[in-house]
């Protein structure tokens, strides 16, 4: 049991932060801060679902640990003219 806890603490991040922006061609793009995890979606709901899937794909074998990692999402709002 201790080995599993240690593996989670050492190899899996505690929080993964994403920034979501509107895409010029429509929809949204999402990028993880500090990780090479990128995804997109036509709606915000689809983008968030794709973020969860991208995190699981990124951590491969560690799916059970990655599935429980909290995800923080920041929205980049367009500047007001």
mmCIF file of the N, C-alpha and C atoms, coordinates in Angstrom:
data_MODEL
# 
_entry.id   MODEL 
# 
loop_
_atom_site.group_PDB 
_atom_site.id 
_atom_site.type_symbol 
_atom_site.label_atom_id 
_atom_site.label_alt_id 
_atom_site.label_comp_id 
_atom_site.label_asym_id 
_atom_site.label_entity_id 
_atom_site.label_seq_id 
_atom_site.pdbx_PDB_ins_code 
_atom_site.Cartn_x 
_atom_site.Cartn_y 
_atom_site.Cartn_z 
_atom_site.occupancy 
_atom_site.B_iso_or_equiv 
_atom_site.pdbx_formal_charge 
_atom_site.auth_seq_id 
_atom_site.auth_comp_id 
_atom_site.auth_asym_id 
_atom_site.auth_atom_id 
_atom_site.pdbx_PDB_model_num 
ATOM 1   N N  . UNK A 1 1  ? 0.820   -1.194 0.000   1.00 0.00 ? 1  UNK A N  1 
ATOM 2   C CA . UNK A 1 1  ? 0.000   0.000  0.000   1.00 0.00 ? 1  UNK A CA 1 
ATOM 3   C C  . UNK A 1 1  ? 0.864   1.258  0.000   1.00 0.00 ? 1  UNK A C  1 
ATOM 4   N N  . UNK A 1 2  ? 1.914   1.247  0.790   1.00 0.00 ? 2  UNK A N  1 
ATOM 5   C CA . UNK A 1 2  ? 2.802   2.413  0.855   1.00 0.00 ? 2  UNK A CA 1 
ATOM 6   C C  . UNK A 1 2  ? 3.425   2.701  -0.510  1.00 0.00 ? 2  UNK A C  1 
ATOM 7   N N  . UNK A 1 3  ? 3.779   1.648  -1.274  1.00 0.00 ? 3  UNK A N  1 
ATOM 8   C CA . UNK A 1 3  ? 4.355   1.841  -2.605  1.00 0.00 ? 3  UNK A CA 1 
ATOM 9   C C  . UNK A 1 3  ? 3.374   2.547  -3.533  1.00 0.00 ? 3  UNK A C  1 
ATOM 10  N N  . UNK A 1 4  ? 2.094   2.202  -3.442  1.00 0.00 ? 4  UNK A N  1 
ATOM 11  C CA . UNK A 1 4  ? 1.084   2.845  -4.284  1.00 0.00 ? 4  UNK A CA 1 
ATOM 12  C C  . UNK A 1 4  ? 0.961   4.315  -3.920  1.00 0.00 ? 4  UNK A C  1 
ATOM 13  N N  . UNK A 1 5  ? 0.902   4.621  -2.642  1.00 0.00 ? 5  UNK A N  1 
ATOM 14  C CA . UNK A 1 5  ? 0.795   6.006  -2.197  1.00 0.00 ? 5  UNK A CA 1 
ATOM 15  C C  . UNK A 1 5  ? 2.021   6.792  -2.634  1.00 0.00 ? 5  UNK A C  1 
ATOM 16  N N  . UNK A 1 6  ? 3.196   6.203  -2.491  1.00 0.00 ? 6  UNK A N  1 
ATOM 17  C CA . UNK A 1 6  ? 4.428   6.874  -2.891  1.00 0.00 ? 6  UNK A CA 1 
ATOM 18  C C  . UNK A 1 6  ? 4.435   7.109  -4.394  1.00 0.00 ? 6  UNK A C  1 
ATOM 19  N N  . UNK A 1 7  ? 3.972   6.138  -5.194  1.00 0.00 ? 7  UNK A N  1 
ATOM 20  C CA . UNK A 1 7  ? 3.935   6.294  -6.639  1.00 0.00 ? 7  UNK A CA 1 
ATOM 21  C C  . UNK A 1 7  ? 3.001   7.432  -7.023  1.00 0.00 ? 7  UNK A C  1 
ATOM 22  N N  . UNK A 1 8  ? 1.856   7.522  -6.381  1.00 0.00 ? 8  UNK A N  1 
ATOM 23  C CA . UNK A 1 8  ? 0.926   8.602  -6.672  1.00 0.00 ? 8  UNK A CA 1 
ATOM 24  C C  . UNK A 1 8  ? 1.552   9.944  -6.334  1.00 0.00 ? 8  UNK A C  1 
ATOM 25  N N  . UNK A 1 9  ? 2.171   10.052 -5.196  1.00 0.00 ? 9  UNK A N  1 
ATOM 26  C CA . UNK A 1 9  ? 2.766   11.313 -4.773  1.00 0.00 ? 9  UNK A CA 1 
ATOM 27  C C  . UNK A 1 9  ? 3.957   11.720 -5.623  1.00 0.00 ? 9  UNK A C  1 
ATOM 28  N N  . UNK A 1 10 ? 4.752   10.767 -6.083  1.00 0.00 ? 10 UNK A N  1 
ATOM 29  C CA . UNK A 1 10 ? 5.965   11.079 -6.819  1.00 0.00 ? 10 UNK A CA 1 
ATOM 30  C C  . UNK A 1 10 ? 5.714   11.303 -8.304  1.00 0.00 ? 10 UNK A C  1 
ATOM 31  N N  . UNK A 1 11 ? 4.836   10.531 -8.926  1.00 0.00 ? 11 UNK A N  1 
ATOM 32  C CA . UNK A 1 11 ? 4.688   10.557 -10.372 1.00 0.00 ? 11 UNK A CA 1 
ATOM 33  C C  . UNK A 1 11 ? 3.449   11.285 -10.872 1.00 0.00 ? 11 UNK A C  1 
ATOM 34  N N  . UNK A 1 12 ? 2.453   11.446 -10.053 1.00 0.00 ? 12 UNK A N  1 
ATOM 35  C CA . UNK A 1 12 ? 1.211   12.062 -10.478 1.00 0.00 ? 12 UNK A CA 1 
ATOM 36  C C  . UNK A 1 12 ? 1.079   13.426 -9.819  1.00 0.00 ? 12 UNK A C  1 
ATOM 37  N N  . UNK A 1 13 ? 0.783   14.451 -10.603 1.00 0.00 ? 13 UNK A N  1 
ATOM 38  C CA . UNK A 1 13 ? 0.653   15.780 -10.014 1.00 0.00 ? 13 UNK A CA 1 
ATOM 39  C C  . UNK A 1 13 ? -0.548  15.859 -9.084  1.00 0.00 ? 13 UNK A C  1 
ATOM 40  N N  . UNK A 1 14 ? -0.532  16.816 -8.184  1.00 0.00 ? 14 UNK A N  1 
ATOM 41  C CA . UNK A 1 14 ? -1.640  16.987 -7.249  1.00 0.00 ? 14 UNK A CA 1 
ATOM 42  C C  . UNK A 1 14 ? -2.788  17.757 -7.901  1.00 0.00 ? 14 UNK A C  1 
ATOM 43  N N  . UNK A 1 15 ? -2.458  18.744 -8.735  1.00 0.00 ? 15 UNK A N  1 
ATOM 44  C CA . UNK A 1 15 ? -3.453  19.516 -9.468  1.00 0.00 ? 15 UNK A CA 1 
ATOM 45  C C  . UNK A 1 15 ? -2.898  19.806 -10.855 1.00 0.00 ? 15 UNK A C  1 
ATOM 46  N N  . UNK A 1 16 ? -3.736  19.670 -11.869 1.00 0.00 ? 16 UNK A N  1 
ATOM 47  C CA . UNK A 1 16 ? -3.344  20.056 -13.230 1.00 0.00 ? 16 UNK A CA 1 
ATOM 48  C C  . UNK A 1 16 ? -4.181  21.272 -13.598 1.00 0.00 ? 16 UNK A C  1 
ATOM 49  N N  . UNK A 1 17 ? -3.507  22.348 -13.949 1.00 0.00 ? 17 UNK A N  1 
ATOM 50  C CA . UNK A 1 17 ? -4.182  23.600 -14.278 1.00 0.00 ? 17 UNK A CA 1 
ATOM 51  C C  . UNK A 1 17 ? -4.263  23.750 -15.794 1.00 0.00 ? 17 UNK A C  1 
ATOM 52  N N  . UNK A 1 18 ? -5.449  24.068 -16.301 1.00 0.00 ? 18 UNK A N  1 
ATOM 53  C CA . UNK A 1 18 ? -5.670  24.291 -17.731 1.00 0.00 ? 18 UNK A CA 1 
ATOM 54  C C  . UNK A 1 18 ? -6.150  25.712 -17.962 1.00 0.00 ? 18 UNK A C  1 
ATOM 55  N N  . UNK A 1 19 ? -5.742  26.261 -19.105 1.00 0.00 ? 19 UNK A N  1 
ATOM 56  C CA . UNK A 1 19 ? -6.270  27.536 -19.570 1.00 0.00 ? 19 UNK A CA 1 
ATOM 57  C C  . UNK A 1 19 ? -7.095  27.268 -20.817 1.00 0.00 ? 19 UNK A C  1 
ATOM 58  N N  . UNK A 1 20 ? -8.337  27.728 -20.814 1.00 0.00 ? 20 UNK A N  1 
ATOM 59  C CA . UNK A 1 20 ? -9.221  27.569 -21.969 1.00 0.00 ? 20 UNK A CA 1 
ATOM 60  C C  . UNK A 1 20 ? -9.380  28.928 -22.636 1.00 0.00 ? 20 UNK A C  1 
ATOM 61  N N  . UNK A 1 21 ? -9.218  28.934 -23.963 1.00 0.00 ? 21 UNK A N  1 
ATOM 62  C CA . UNK A 1 21 ? -9.383  30.154 -24.749 1.00 0.00 ? 21 UNK A CA 1 
ATOM 63  C C  . UNK A 1 21 ? -10.313 29.872 -25.918 1.00 0.00 ? 21 UNK A C  1 
ATOM 64  N N  . UNK A 1 22 ? -10.954 30.916 -26.415 1.00 0.00 ? 22 UNK A N  1 
ATOM 65  C CA . UNK A 1 22 ? -11.748 30.744 -27.624 1.00 0.00 ? 22 UNK A CA 1 
ATOM 66  C C  . UNK A 1 22 ? -10.787 30.595 -28.799 1.00 0.00 ? 22 UNK A C  1 
ATOM 67  N N  . UNK A 1 23 ? -11.131 29.702 -29.706 1.00 0.00 ? 23 UNK A N  1 
ATOM 68  C CA . UNK A 1 23 ? -10.305 29.471 -30.891 1.00 0.00 ? 23 UNK A CA 1 
ATOM 69  C C  . UNK A 1 23 ? -10.758 30.406 -32.013 1.00 0.00 ? 23 UNK A C  1 
ATOM 70  N N  . UNK A 1 24 ? -9.826  30.926 -32.800 1.00 0.00 ? 24 UNK A N  1 
ATOM 71  C CA . UNK A 1 24 ? -10.185 31.843 -33.895 1.00 0.00 ? 24 UNK A CA 1 
ATOM 72  C C  . UNK A 1 24 ? -11.172 31.210 -34.895 1.00 0.00 ? 24 UNK A C  1 
ATOM 73  N N  . UNK A 1 25 ? -11.069 29.912 -35.081 1.00 0.00 ? 25 UNK A N  1 
ATOM 74  C CA . UNK A 1 25 ? -11.935 29.226 -36.043 1.00 0.00 ? 25 UNK A CA 1 
ATOM 75  C C  . UNK A 1 25 ? -13.252 28.765 -35.418 1.00 0.00 ? 25 UNK A C  1 
ATOM 76  N N  . UNK A 1 26 ? -13.439 29.088 -34.145 1.00 0.00 ? 26 UNK A N  1 
ATOM 77  C CA . UNK A 1 26 ? -14.648 28.692 -33.427 1.00 0.00 ? 26 UNK A CA 1 
ATOM 78  C C  . UNK A 1 26 ? -14.325 27.606 -32.415 1.00 0.00 ? 26 UNK A C  1 
ATOM 79  N N  . UNK A 1 27 ? -15.136 27.480 -31.408 1.00 0.00 ? 27 UNK A N  1 
ATOM 80  C CA . UNK A 1 27 ? -14.897 26.494 -30.363 1.00 0.00 ? 27 UNK A CA 1 
ATOM 81  C C  . UNK A 1 27 ? -13.869 26.995 -29.374 1.00 0.00 ? 27 UNK A C  1 
ATOM 82  N N  . UNK A 1 28 ? -13.242 26.057 -28.693 1.00 0.00 ? 28 UNK A N  1 
ATOM 83  C CA . UNK A 1 28 ? -12.315 26.392 -27.606 1.00 0.00 ? 28 UNK A CA 1 
ATOM 84  C C  . UNK A 1 28 ? -11.076 25.511 -27.672 1.00 0.00 ? 28 UNK A C  1 
ATOM 85  N N  . UNK A 1 29 ? -9.952  26.049 -27.194 1.00 0.00 ? 29 UNK A N  1 
ATOM 86  C CA . UNK A 1 29 ? -8.729  25.266 -27.025 1.00 0.00 ? 29 UNK A CA 1 
ATOM 87  C C  . UNK A 1 29 ? -8.374  25.264 -25.545 1.00 0.00 ? 29 UNK A C  1 
ATOM 88  N N  . UNK A 1 30 ? -7.745  24.181 -25.109 1.00 0.00 ? 30 UNK A N  1 
ATOM 89  C CA . UNK A 1 30 ? -7.326  24.060 -23.713 1.00 0.00 ? 30 UNK A CA 1 
ATOM 90  C C  . UNK A 1 30 ? -5.878  23.589 -23.675 1.00 0.00 ? 30 UNK A C  1 
ATOM 91  N N  . UNK A 1 31 ? -5.106  24.197 -22.786 1.00 0.00 ? 31 UNK A N  1 
ATOM 92  C CA . UNK A 1 31 ? -3.688  23.858 -22.653 1.00 0.00 ? 31 UNK A CA 1 
ATOM 93  C C  . UNK A 1 31 ? -3.337  23.758 -21.174 1.00 0.00 ? 31 UNK A C  1 
ATOM 94  N N  . UNK A 1 32 ? -2.651  22.679 -20.816 1.00 0.00 ? 32 UNK A N  1 
ATOM 95  C CA . UNK A 1 32 ? -2.225  22.485 -19.431 1.00 0.00 ? 32 UNK A CA 1 
ATOM 96  C C  . UNK A 1 32 ? -1.009  23.354 -19.140 1.00 0.00 ? 32 UNK A C  1 
ATOM 97  N N  . UNK A 1 33 ? -0.965  23.887 -17.947 1.00 0.00 ? 33 UNK A N  1 
ATOM 98  C CA . UNK A 1 33 ? 0.175   24.681 -17.495 1.00 0.00 ? 33 UNK A CA 1 
ATOM 99  C C  . UNK A 1 33 ? 1.223   23.719 -16.942 1.00 0.00 ? 33 UNK A C  1 
ATOM 100 N N  . UNK A 1 34 ? 2.398   23.686 -17.582 1.00 0.00 ? 34 UNK A N  1 
ATOM 101 C CA . UNK A 1 34 ? 3.495   22.852 -17.104 1.00 0.00 ? 34 UNK A CA 1 
ATOM 102 C C  . UNK A 1 34 ? 3.503   21.431 -17.637 1.00 0.00 ? 34 UNK A C  1 
ATOM 103 N N  . UNK A 1 35 ? 2.555   21.083 -18.484 1.00 0.00 ? 35 UNK A N  1 
ATOM 104 C CA . UNK A 1 35 ? 2.489   19.747 -19.081 1.00 0.00 ? 35 UNK A CA 1 
ATOM 105 C C  . UNK A 1 35 ? 2.173   19.887 -20.568 1.00 0.00 ? 35 UNK A C  1 
ATOM 106 N N  . UNK A 1 36 ? 2.600   18.924 -21.361 1.00 0.00 ? 36 UNK A N  1 
ATOM 107 C CA . UNK A 1 36 ? 2.303   18.923 -22.794 1.00 0.00 ? 36 UNK A CA 1 
ATOM 108 C C  . UNK A 1 36 ? 0.957   18.257 -23.033 1.00 0.00 ? 36 UNK A C  1 
ATOM 109 N N  . UNK A 1 37 ? -0.089  18.872 -22.522 1.00 0.00 ? 37 UNK A N  1 
ATOM 110 C CA . UNK A 1 37 ? -1.443  18.347 -22.697 1.00 0.00 ? 37 UNK A CA 1 
ATOM 111 C C  . UNK A 1 37 ? -2.266  19.452 -23.348 1.00 0.00 ? 37 UNK A C  1 
ATOM 112 N N  . UNK A 1 38 ? -2.766  19.168 -24.547 1.00 0.00 ? 38 UNK A N  1 
ATOM 113 C CA . UNK A 1 38 ? -3.555  20.127 -25.310 1.00 0.00 ? 38 UNK A CA 1 
ATOM 114 C C  . UNK A 1 38 ? -4.799  19.418 -25.825 1.00 0.00 ? 38 UNK A C  1 
ATOM 115 N N  . UNK A 1 39 ? -5.900  20.131 -25.893 1.00 0.00 ? 39 UNK A N  1 
ATOM 116 C CA . UNK A 1 39 ? -7.125  19.564 -26.464 1.00 0.00 ? 39 UNK A CA 1 
ATOM 117 C C  . UNK A 1 39 ? -8.022  20.707 -26.914 1.00 0.00 ? 39 UNK A C  1 
ATOM 118 N N  . UNK A 1 40 ? -9.167  20.362 -27.479 1.00 0.00 ? 40 UNK A N  1 
ATOM 119 C CA . UNK A 1 40 ? -10.102 21.370 -27.964 1.00 0.00 ? 40 UNK A CA 1 
ATOM 120 C C  . UNK A 1 40 ? -11.513 20.805 -27.931 1.00 0.00 ? 40 UNK A C  1 
ATOM 121 N N  . UNK A 1 41 ? -12.482 21.659 -28.188 1.00 0.00 ? 41 UNK A N  1 
ATOM 122 C CA . UNK A 1 41 ? -13.870 21.225 -28.249 1.00 0.00 ? 41 UNK A CA 1 
ATOM 123 C C  . UNK A 1 41 ? -14.734 22.313 -28.858 1.00 0.00 ? 41 UNK A C  1 
ATOM 124 N N  . UNK A 1 42 ? -15.892 21.919 -29.362 1.00 0.00 ? 42 UNK A N  1 
ATOM 125 C CA . UNK A 1 42 ? -16.816 22.880 -29.960 1.00 0.00 ? 42 UNK A CA 1 
ATOM 126 C C  . UNK A 1 42 ? -17.562 23.682 -28.899 1.00 0.00 ? 42 UNK A C  1 
ATOM 127 N N  . UNK A 1 43 ? -17.799 23.075 -27.730 1.00 0.00 ? 43 UNK A N  1 
ATOM 128 C CA . UNK A 1 43 ? -18.484 23.748 -26.622 1.00 0.00 ? 43 UNK A CA 1 
ATOM 129 C C  . UNK A 1 43 ? -17.610 23.654 -25.380 1.00 0.00 ? 43 UNK A C  1 
ATOM 130 N N  . UNK A 1 44 ? -17.943 24.425 -24.350 1.00 0.00 ? 44 UNK A N  1 
ATOM 131 C CA . UNK A 1 44 ? -17.181 24.342 -23.100 1.00 0.00 ? 44 UNK A CA 1 
ATOM 132 C C  . UNK A 1 44 ? -17.343 22.970 -22.455 1.00 0.00 ? 44 UNK A C  1 
ATOM 133 N N  . UNK A 1 45 ? -18.555 22.414 -22.485 1.00 0.00 ? 45 UNK A N  1 
ATOM 134 C CA . UNK A 1 45 ? -18.777 21.084 -21.912 1.00 0.00 ? 45 UNK A CA 1 
ATOM 135 C C  . UNK A 1 45 ? -17.930 20.029 -22.617 1.00 0.00 ? 45 UNK A C  1 
ATOM 136 N N  . UNK A 1 46 ? -17.890 20.090 -23.940 1.00 0.00 ? 46 UNK A N  1 
ATOM 137 C CA . UNK A 1 46 ? -17.076 19.137 -24.703 1.00 0.00 ? 46 UNK A CA 1 
ATOM 138 C C  . UNK A 1 46 ? -15.598 19.338 -24.404 1.00 0.00 ? 46 UNK A C  1 
ATOM 139 N N  . UNK A 1 47 ? -15.160 20.576 -24.269 1.00 0.00 ? 47 UNK A N  1 
ATOM 140 C CA . UNK A 1 47 ? -13.756 20.861 -23.983 1.00 0.00 ? 47 UNK A CA 1 
ATOM 141 C C  . UNK A 1 47 ? -13.353 20.303 -22.626 1.00 0.00 ? 47 UNK A C  1 
ATOM 142 N N  . UNK A 1 48 ? -14.200 20.485 -21.609 1.00 0.00 ? 48 UNK A N  1 
ATOM 143 C CA . UNK A 1 48 ? -13.897 19.952 -20.279 1.00 0.00 ? 48 UNK A CA 1 
ATOM 144 C C  . UNK A 1 48 ? -13.853 18.425 -20.305 1.00 0.00 ? 48 UNK A C  1 
ATOM 145 N N  . UNK A 1 49 ? -14.776 17.781 -21.013 1.00 0.00 ? 49 UNK A N  1 
ATOM 146 C CA . UNK A 1 49 ? -14.755 16.322 -21.145 1.00 0.00 ? 49 UNK A CA 1 
ATOM 147 C C  . UNK A 1 49 ? -13.476 15.878 -21.846 1.00 0.00 ? 49 UNK A C  1 
ATOM 148 N N  . UNK A 1 50 ? -13.057 16.622 -22.867 1.00 0.00 ? 50 UNK A N  1 
ATOM 149 C CA . UNK A 1 50 ? -11.825 16.290 -23.587 1.00 0.00 ? 50 UNK A CA 1 
ATOM 150 C C  . UNK A 1 50 ? -10.589 16.500 -22.714 1.00 0.00 ? 50 UNK A C  1 
ATOM 151 N N  . UNK A 1 51 ? -10.638 17.468 -21.793 1.00 0.00 ? 51 UNK A N  1 
ATOM 152 C CA . UNK A 1 51 ? -9.525  17.682 -20.862 1.00 0.00 ? 51 UNK A CA 1 
ATOM 153 C C  . UNK A 1 51 ? -9.341  16.435 -20.002 1.00 0.00 ? 51 UNK A C  1 
ATOM 154 N N  . UNK A 1 52 ? -10.431 15.922 -19.463 1.00 0.00 ? 52 UNK A N  1 
ATOM 155 C CA . UNK A 1 52 ? -10.342 14.729 -18.615 1.00 0.00 ? 52 UNK A CA 1 
ATOM 156 C C  . UNK A 1 52 ? -9.763  13.552 -19.390 1.00 0.00 ? 52 UNK A C  1 
ATOM 157 N N  . UNK A 1 53 ? -10.201 13.371 -20.621 1.00 0.00 ? 53 UNK A N  1 
ATOM 158 C CA . UNK A 1 53 ? -9.687  12.282 -21.463 1.00 0.00 ? 53 UNK A CA 1 
ATOM 159 C C  . UNK A 1 53 ? -8.207  12.497 -21.785 1.00 0.00 ? 53 UNK A C  1 
ATOM 160 N N  . UNK A 1 54 ? -7.818  13.742 -22.077 1.00 0.00 ? 54 UNK A N  1 
ATOM 161 C CA . UNK A 1 54 ? -6.423  14.042 -22.415 1.00 0.00 ? 54 UNK A CA 1 
ATOM 162 C C  . UNK A 1 54 ? -5.495  13.782 -21.231 1.00 0.00 ? 54 UNK A C  1 
ATOM 163 N N  . UNK A 1 55 ? -5.957  14.087 -20.015 1.00 0.00 ? 55 UNK A N  1 
ATOM 164 C CA . UNK A 1 55 ? -5.153  13.825 -18.815 1.00 0.00 ? 55 UNK A CA 1 
ATOM 165 C C  . UNK A 1 55 ? -4.937  12.327 -18.657 1.00 0.00 ? 55 UNK A C  1 
ATOM 166 N N  . UNK A 1 56 ? -5.978  11.542 -18.834 1.00 0.00 ? 56 UNK A N  1 
ATOM 167 C CA . UNK A 1 56 ? -5.842  10.084 -18.720 1.00 0.00 ? 56 UNK A CA 1 
ATOM 168 C C  . UNK A 1 56 ? -4.906  9.530  -19.790 1.00 0.00 ? 56 UNK A C  1 
ATOM 169 N N  . UNK A 1 57 ? -5.008  10.045 -21.011 1.00 0.00 ? 57 UNK A N  1 
ATOM 170 C CA . UNK A 1 57 ? -4.104  9.589  -22.084 1.00 0.00 ? 57 UNK A CA 1 
ATOM 171 C C  . UNK A 1 57 ? -2.655  9.983  -21.798 1.00 0.00 ? 57 UNK A C  1 
ATOM 172 N N  . UNK A 1 58 ? -2.455  11.178 -21.268 1.00 0.00 ? 58 UNK A N  1 
ATOM 173 C CA . UNK A 1 58 ? -1.104  11.672 -21.008 1.00 0.00 ? 58 UNK A CA 1 
ATOM 174 C C  . UNK A 1 58 ? -0.365  10.816 -19.977 1.00 0.00 ? 58 UNK A C  1 
ATOM 175 N N  . UNK A 1 59 ? -1.078  10.378 -18.942 1.00 0.00 ? 59 UNK A N  1 
ATOM 176 C CA . UNK A 1 59 ? -0.437  9.616  -17.884 1.00 0.00 ? 59 UNK A CA 1 
ATOM 177 C C  . UNK A 1 59 ? -0.496  8.110  -18.106 1.00 0.00 ? 59 UNK A C  1 
ATOM 178 N N  . UNK A 1 60 ? -1.049  7.671  -19.232 1.00 0.00 ? 60 UNK A N  1 
ATOM 179 C CA . UNK A 1 60 ? -1.009  6.271  -19.651 1.00 0.00 ? 60 UNK A CA 1 
ATOM 180 C C  . UNK A 1 60 ? -1.421  5.274  -18.601 1.00 0.00 ? 60 UNK A C  1 
ATOM 181 N N  . UNK A 1 61 ? -0.476  4.442  -18.133 1.00 0.00 ? 61 UNK A N  1 
ATOM 182 C CA . UNK A 1 61 ? -0.737  3.361  -17.190 1.00 0.00 ? 61 UNK A CA 1 
ATOM 183 C C  . UNK A 1 61 ? -1.312  3.869  -15.872 1.00 0.00 ? 61 UNK A C  1 
ATOM 184 N N  . UNK A 1 62 ? -1.047  5.098  -15.547 1.00 0.00 ? 62 UNK A N  1 
ATOM 185 C CA . UNK A 1 62 ? -1.460  5.649  -14.256 1.00 0.00 ? 62 UNK A CA 1 
ATOM 186 C C  . UNK A 1 62 ? -2.903  6.150  -14.312 1.00 0.00 ? 62 UNK A C  1 
ATOM 187 N N  . UNK A 1 63 ? -3.728  5.569  -15.176 1.00 0.00 ? 63 UNK A N  1 
ATOM 188 C CA . UNK A 1 63 ? -5.094  6.054  -15.364 1.00 0.00 ? 63 UNK A CA 1 
ATOM 189 C C  . UNK A 1 63 ? -5.881  6.129  -14.066 1.00 0.00 ? 63 UNK A C  1 
ATOM 190 N N  . UNK A 1 64 ? -5.741  5.145  -13.209 1.00 0.00 ? 64 UNK A N  1 
ATOM 191 C CA . UNK A 1 64 ? -6.527  5.184  -11.969 1.00 0.00 ? 64 UNK A CA 1 
ATOM 192 C C  . UNK A 1 64 ? -6.093  6.345  -11.093 1.00 0.00 ? 64 UNK A C  1 
ATOM 193 N N  . UNK A 1 65 ? -4.800  6.633  -11.055 1.00 0.00 ? 65 UNK A N  1 
ATOM 194 C CA . UNK A 1 65 ? -4.323  7.764  -10.280 1.00 0.00 ? 65 UNK A CA 1 
ATOM 195 C C  . UNK A 1 65 ? -4.676  9.078  -10.975 1.00 0.00 ? 65 UNK A C  1 
ATOM 196 N N  . UNK A 1 66 ? -4.505  9.136  -12.298 1.00 0.00 ? 66 UNK A N  1 
ATOM 197 C CA . UNK A 1 66 ? -4.770  10.362 -13.045 1.00 0.00 ? 66 UNK A CA 1 
ATOM 198 C C  . UNK A 1 66 ? -6.249  10.714 -13.008 1.00 0.00 ? 66 UNK A C  1 
ATOM 199 N N  . UNK A 1 67 ? -7.098  9.699  -12.950 1.00 0.00 ? 67 UNK A N  1 
ATOM 200 C CA . UNK A 1 67 ? -8.539  9.948  -12.938 1.00 0.00 ? 67 UNK A CA 1 
ATOM 201 C C  . UNK A 1 67 ? -8.955  10.727 -11.694 1.00 0.00 ? 67 UNK A C  1 
ATOM 202 N N  . UNK A 1 68 ? -8.224  10.575 -10.611 1.00 0.00 ? 68 UNK A N  1 
ATOM 203 C CA . UNK A 1 68 ? -8.594  11.257 -9.372  1.00 0.00 ? 68 UNK A CA 1 
ATOM 204 C C  . UNK A 1 68 ? -7.832  12.567 -9.161  1.00 0.00 ? 68 UNK A C  1 
ATOM 205 N N  . UNK A 1 69 ? -7.018  12.989 -10.118 1.00 0.00 ? 69 UNK A N  1 
ATOM 206 C CA . UNK A 1 69 ? -6.263  14.230 -9.991  1.00 0.00 ? 69 UNK A CA 1 
ATOM 207 C C  . UNK A 1 69 ? -7.218  15.404 -10.208 1.00 0.00 ? 69 UNK A C  1 
ATOM 208 N N  . UNK A 1 70 ? -7.253  16.357 -9.273  1.00 0.00 ? 70 UNK A N  1 
ATOM 209 C CA . UNK A 1 70 ? -8.100  17.535 -9.472  1.00 0.00 ? 70 UNK A CA 1 
ATOM 210 C C  . UNK A 1 70 ? -7.609  18.362 -10.658 1.00 0.00 ? 70 UNK A C  1 
ATOM 211 N N  . UNK A 1 71 ? -8.539  18.883 -11.419 1.00 0.00 ? 71 UNK A N  1 
ATOM 212 C CA . UNK A 1 71 ? -8.215  19.716 -12.570 1.00 0.00 ? 71 UNK A CA 1 
ATOM 213 C C  . UNK A 1 71 ? -8.758  21.116 -12.316 1.00 0.00 ? 71 UNK A C  1 
ATOM 214 N N  . UNK A 1 72 ? -7.881  22.120 -12.428 1.00 0.00 ? 72 UNK A N  1 
ATOM 215 C CA . UNK A 1 72 ? -8.279  23.507 -12.264 1.00 0.00 ? 72 UNK A CA 1 
ATOM 216 C C  . UNK A 1 72 ? -8.332  24.134 -13.659 1.00 0.00 ? 72 UNK A C  1 
ATOM 217 N N  . UNK A 1 73 ? -9.419  24.823 -13.959 1.00 0.00 ? 73 UNK A N  1 
ATOM 218 C CA . UNK A 1 73 ? -9.594  25.422 -15.277 1.00 0.00 ? 73 UNK A CA 1 
ATOM 219 C C  . UNK A 1 73 ? -9.678  26.939 -15.136 1.00 0.00 ? 73 UNK A C  1 
ATOM 220 N N  . UNK A 1 74 ? -8.874  27.633 -15.940 1.00 0.00 ? 74 UNK A N  1 
ATOM 221 C CA . UNK A 1 74 ? -8.922  29.097 -16.029 1.00 0.00 ? 74 UNK A CA 1 
ATOM 222 C C  . UNK A 1 74 ? -9.460  29.466 -17.406 1.00 0.00 ? 74 UNK A C  1 
ATOM 223 N N  . UNK A 1 75 ? -10.316 30.447 -17.465 1.00 0.00 ? 75 UNK A N  1 
ATOM 224 C CA . UNK A 1 75 ? -10.856 30.916 -18.738 1.00 0.00 ? 75 UNK A CA 1 
ATOM 225 C C  . UNK A 1 75 ? -10.193 32.237 -19.102 1.00 0.00 ? 75 UNK A C  1 
ATOM 226 N N  . UNK A 1 76 ? -9.675  32.309 -20.316 1.00 0.00 ? 76 UNK A N  1 
ATOM 227 C CA . UNK A 1 76 ? -9.085  33.548 -20.811 1.00 0.00 ? 76 UNK A CA 1 
ATOM 228 C C  . UNK A 1 76 ? -10.206 34.314 -21.531 1.00 0.00 ? 76 UNK A C  1 
ATOM 229 N N  . UNK A 1 77 ? -10.631 35.426 -20.940 1.00 0.00 ? 77 UNK A N  1 
ATOM 230 C CA . UNK A 1 77 ? -11.707 36.225 -21.513 1.00 0.00 ? 77 UNK A CA 1 
ATOM 231 C C  . UNK A 1 77 ? -11.141 37.229 -22.501 1.00 0.00 ? 77 UNK A C  1 
ATOM 232 N N  . UNK A 1 78 ? -11.858 37.466 -23.611 1.00 0.00 ? 78 UNK A N  1 
ATOM 233 C CA . UNK A 1 78 ? -11.370 38.462 -24.579 1.00 0.00 ? 78 UNK A CA 1 
ATOM 234 C C  . UNK A 1 78 ? -11.396 39.862 -23.957 1.00 0.00 ? 78 UNK A C  1 
ATOM 235 N N  . UNK A 1 79 ? -10.441 40.686 -24.366 1.00 0.00 ? 79 UNK A N  1 
ATOM 236 C CA . UNK A 1 79 ? -10.355 42.054 -23.851 1.00 0.00 ? 79 UNK A CA 1 
ATOM 237 C C  . UNK A 1 79 ? -11.531 42.879 -24.378 1.00 0.00 ? 79 UNK A C  1 
ATOM 238 N N  . UNK A 1 80 ? -12.044 43.733 -23.527 1.00 0.00 ? 80 UNK A N  1 
ATOM 239 C CA . UNK A 1 80 ? -13.133 44.623 -23.929 1.00 0.00 ? 80 UNK A CA 1 
ATOM 240 C C  . UNK A 1 80 ? -12.556 45.835 -24.653 1.00 0.00 ? 80 UNK A C  1 
ATOM 241 N N  . UNK A 1 81 ? -13.178 46.218 -25.756 1.00 0.00 ? 81 UNK A N  1 
ATOM 242 C CA . UNK A 1 81 ? -12.679 47.354 -26.551 1.00 0.00 ? 81 UNK A CA 1 
ATOM 243 C C  . UNK A 1 81 ? -13.178 48.670 -25.995 1.00 0.00 ? 81 UNK A C  1 
# 
